[in-house]
Amino acid sequence: MTLPVLSFDQIIDRLLSMRQTYFSKYLAVYSSWYGGIITDPALMMLPLDDHMVHRGDGVFEVFKCTGWNIYALGRHLDRMKCSMAASFLEPPVTDERITDIVCQTVRAGNTGDCLVRLFVSRGPGSFSANPYDTVGSQIYVIVAAREPVAPEKYEKGVKLITSGIPIKNNYFATMKNCNYLPNVLMKKEAVDRGADYSVSLDERGFLAEGSTENVGIVTKKGEFLIPRFSRILRGITVMRAKELAGGLTGAQLSSAAEADITPEQAAEASEVMIFGTSINILPVVEYDGKRIGGGRPGPVFNRLLELMTEDETKNPEMLTPVRQG
């Protein structure tokens, strides 16, 4: 069968026919390669020879906008600067300019409640592994409709399993780069085994992180513990939860700290939780087939979720307004 050689118009027609199906959740994109903001989802494309596409040579951040305010934007940009430095990736513009680009793109998406993904890539240029064989780093900002987590996940909890996928080397695990194949395999593993999420173990057998989430436990002694960040990505949500948990010490908790956590400790914990930008906090009620906390969300989870929700909607120190004036 002879393959057709498509014309420009035929390709555009094909893209336009997919607008209301595959592309409908994408609201706006900024592309430094195109030099502006795109609101027609059919045209939101990346050069195939961008080294971020074929080599994972780029870094990214994901943050949420609620009520026209972006939560923890400064912390995300600080982490991105660390990821860029570790990748020897030159920032194409200043933090101030990135913030302006993000806010303008959110406004172009015409919704104050959305999920924003910010990418800095090595840039287009060739299909080689040579990082100097590009035209220069690029910025892409994607604004997408928020896909809310089903309410029953918060009310009834989720299932967590231990992953068999090897953990990343700590140099790469501690930066948020675009090479996410191990993370993809972890998520596939969870889905294939009938679980909601999976958590990896480090070389010493301690809990590490999920495919895109952090994990934490509450011991029977009232300790709020999260894995040490020397081997995993320093999650924005889990770090803020740890700070807020510190305010519960003396009441619901005895302490809040980083620690080495074994799977056995997690299985015996009063509560297990997972943390992430899109999910905020979710209670784990089953870990590797063992029921956690009587099989229902615990009191520390409920209180932390309240505090996090209030923090992301009412704390001016953590919010960046998107609208002008």
N, C-alpha and C positions, 0 to 999 in steps of 0.2 A: 504494500500500500504506500503510495507516494504521499509524503507529508506536504501540507500546504505551506507556501511562503506567504505570511500574512502581511498585509499592508498596514500602514499607520492607522487608517480609519477602522479597519477590521479589529485591530487590537483595542482601540478606544471603545468600539461598540461592545466588545467582550467585557471590558472593565465596567462599562455603564450597566450592563445587564446583571452584574453582581452587586450593585449598590445596596439593594434592600435585603440581601441575604447575608453574605459573608461579611460585608463591610459596614453594616448598619450601626454597629456599636462604637465605631470610631468617629469622633466629633470634630477634631481639628488636629493638624500636625504642623509643627514648624520644622523646616529643613534648611540648614545653612547651605546645602548643596543647591537647592532651588532658590534660596534667598528670600524666603518669606513663609507665610502661613497658608496652608491648604485646608479648605473646609469641605471639598468634595472628596469623600472617602475613596472613590474610584481612582484618584490620582495620587494617593499616599504611597509612594514607592521609594525603595532604596536602590542605589546602584549595586548590582550584583558583585562588582569587584571592590566594593568597600571592604576593607580588611576585617571589619567587625562582622561581616556576613560570612565570609569563607574561612576566617581564622579565629573568630571569637575575640578579635583584637580591639577591645573597647571596654568601657565601664558604663555602669548605669545606676540609677536610683529610681525608686517608685515611692510616690507619696500621694496622700489623698487630700482632696479639697472638699470641705463641708461648709455650707452656708457662705460661700465665696471667701473662705479663709483656708489657706494651705497649712497643714499641721506639720510642725517640726521641720520646716524647709531649711533653716539654718543648719540644723544637725545633719540633714541629708547632704547638703552641699559640702559641709566639712568632711564627711566620710568620703564623698566623691573625690575631693582633693587628695585625700590619702590614697584612694584607689588609683588615681591618675599618677601620683608620684611613684607608687609601687610598679606601675606599668610603664614608667618613663614616657608618659603621654602628656604632651604640652596642652595646657588649657587654651582653647581657641579664643576665649573672651574672659572678661572679669566676672567675679561672682555677681556683682551688681547687674551686669548685662544679662547673665543667665537668669537671674530673678525676674528681670523685666521681660525677657523672652517667654519664660514660663507663664507669667501673669497675662501677657497679651494673648498667648495661645489658649489659655483657659477661657478668657473672655470671648475669644472667637468661637469656642466650642459652645457658648451660650448656655452653660449650666454651672451653677455654683456647687454642685455635688458630683464629683467625678474622681477618677483615678488618673494620675499623671505619671508618665514614664519619661525620664530624661536620659538620653544616651550621648556619650562623647566617644566618637570612633576615631581610629587611626586615619580613616579616609579612603576614598577610591584611588586607584592607580594601577593595580596589577593583581594577578592571582598568585604572586610569590609570597614567601614568608618574610621577605625583607621589609622591616617597618619603615625604611627610608624610601621605599618605592611607592610613595603615595603623593597626592597633591596637598596633603595637610589634613589635620584633624577637623572633624565636622561635629555639629550638634544637631540632634533630632529630639523633638518633644512631641509626645503622643498623648492626647487627651481622649479618654475613653469613658463611656458610661459605666458607672459603678454597678457591679453585679453582686447584689446583696447575698450574704450567707443566709441559708435557710434558718428561720428562727428556731427550729427544733434543735439545731446544732448547739445553740446557747442554752436551751431549756433542758435538753436531754443528754447533751455531751457527744463526744466523738471517740472513735477507736484509733489507737496508735499501735504501731508495731515497730520492732527493732529491724533496721535495714541491714541487708547483707552487702550493700554496695560499699566499696572501699571509700574511706574519707579522703578528701583532697589533702595534698601537702599544705602545711600551715601557711607557707608564703602565699599560695593562691587562695586558700580558704579564707584568709583574713582580708582579702580585697573583693569588692563586688564587681567582678569582671563578667564579660559576656560568654565565657566558656562554661556552659551549664549542663553538659551532657550527664555528669554524675547525678545532678539534681533531677534531671528528666527521668533517669532510670530509677531513682528513689520513688518518684511519684508513680511511675508505672508499676513498680513493685507493690506499693500500697493499694492501688486500684485492683491489681490482679489478685491480691490476697484478701480483698473484701474489707480493707481498712480505709479510714479517711486520710491518715497521715502516717509517715514513717520517720524514724529518727536514727541517725547513724551513730556508730561508736568509733572512738579514736583507737589508736594502736594499743593503748593500755586497757581498753575495754570500758572506758567511761563514756557517758552520754555526750554527744556532740551537738548536732543540729538536724533539723528537718530539711526537706527539699527546698523550701523557701521560708521556713519558720524557725524560731527558737523555741526551746522547751524549758520548763521550770517545774519545781515540785515544792510541796509544803510537807515537811516531815511531821511525824506524830509529836515531836517536841516543839512544833510551831515555827520551825526555821523555813524561810523562803529561800530556796537555793536555785541558782542557774549555773549552767556549765561555764567554765573559765573560757575567756575569749582568746587565749593564746593559740587555739586550734580551730576556731570558728569565726564567722563573721559577727562583728559587734552590732547586734540588731538594735535599731532605733526604738522600736516598740518595747522590746523586753528590757532595755536599759531604762526607759521611762517608767515602766511598770515596777522595776526594782527600786527606783527613787520614790515612787508613790507608796510602795510596800514598806519603805523605811518609816513612813508616817503611821503605819499600823503596829509598829513594835511597841510592846507594853500593853497592847490591847488584844488583837487577834493573832499577832505574831511575836516571836521572841527575838528574831533577827532576820536580816536580809543580806545575802552575800553570794559571791561566786564560790563554786566548790567543784571538786571531782565527785561525780554522781554515778554510781553503778546502776545497771538495769535492775538489780535486786532492790536497791534503795527506792527506785522509782515505783517498782511493783508493790512495795510495802508503804508507800507514802499515803498521807491523808488526802492529798490532792495532787493532780498533775495537770499542767496547763501548757498550751502552745500559744505563741505570740507572733504576730505579723502585721504588716501595714494594712492589708485588705481585710483580714479577719479580726484584727484587734487582739482579743483574747478568747480562746475557746477552752472549755473544760474537757479533760480526758477522763472518760469513765471506764475505759477498758484498755489495758496495756498488755500486749502479747497474750491476749486471751484471759487475763486476770482482771477481775473487777476492782476498780479504784474508788475509794470513798463511799462504799455502799452502792455504787453504780449510779450516782447522781451528782450534779454539780455541787461544789462545796462552798462554804461561806466566804473564804478568802477570794475565790474566783468572783463571786457575786459582788463583793466590795471593790475589788480591783477593777472590774468592768465598769462599775459606777464611776470610780475615780478617773479612769481613762476616758470615758465618754464625756465627762465634765471637762477634763483637761483639753480635749480636742475641739471643744465647742465654746469654752468660756475663758480659757487662760490666755490673756493677751501676750504673755511672754513666749508662748509656743505657736502663735498664729501669725501668718503673713497675709494681710488683706490683698485680695486680687483686684477688687474694684478700686478705681481712683476716686478721691474725694471723700 
